[in-house]
Amino acid sequence: MPEAGGRREELATRLAGVRERIRAACEAAGRADEPQLIVVTKFHPASDVRLLAALGVTDVGENRDQEASAKAAELADLGLRWHFIGQLQTNKAKSVAHYADAVHSVDRPQLVAALSKAVAAAGREDQLACLIQVNLDPAASGRGGALPADVLELAARIDGAPGLRLAGVMAVAPLGADPAEAFAGLADIAARVRERFPAATMVSAGMSQDLEAAVAAGATHLRIGTDVLGPRPAVG
């Protein structure tokens, strides 16, 4: 089918461009290791995810449970790692626990308890990786995230919760702020978490517009959507 072939070519070109940006950013930062690319497929069809998997993508991010659960079920044969990256209501924890390999947006004790309960109910054999979303802009609370002062206490809750594994921290650079400064702050918080919980090594930071700053600040995982998939399809 020409359309499918054209889309595959488009995705291949875009993906190669992003991977080159990551390589160049690592070289500029003097990093020998490359961060893991998580392709965020919000609003894009499962067919795009299947094409990306054929192009070597192993990690996929979603921020809406209804969309994520449907895609994960449809694409179960691909063996992808699913990262839930959006704000999560406690009543969605039961669903997320069935398909997610990692939740990047844990930001309150109630969610820790809900996820722990959900993992037990789902009968998972593996632990659910949990990252603490850090609010780097306390003046703007709408995007979620724990305040920096609350991170260590929340980390201890996750570390002690059955079925959960404290994996690290995540943040979004505040709108209009210098991403380099924001991600440097996140790196400091990540280091404090690792002092007490050495296995919590993940630092999820960086999107299409600021991945270079995230790489320079030591991000281990990048969440890239638009630059790989193009503009989001119109939704009704």
Buried (B, 14 or more C-beta within 10 A) or exposed (E): EEEEEEBBEBBBEBBEEBBEBBEEBBEEBEBEEBBBBBBBBBBBEBEBBBBBBEBEBBBBBBBBBEBBBBBBEBBEEBEBBBBBBBBBEBEBBBBBBBBBBBBBBBBBBEBBBBBBBBBEEBEEEEBBBBBBBBBBBEEEEEBBBBEBEBBBEBBBBBBEBEBBBBBBBBBBBBEEEEBBEBBBBBBEBBEBBBEEBEEBEBBBBBBBEBBBBBBBBBBBBBBBBBBBBBEEEEEE
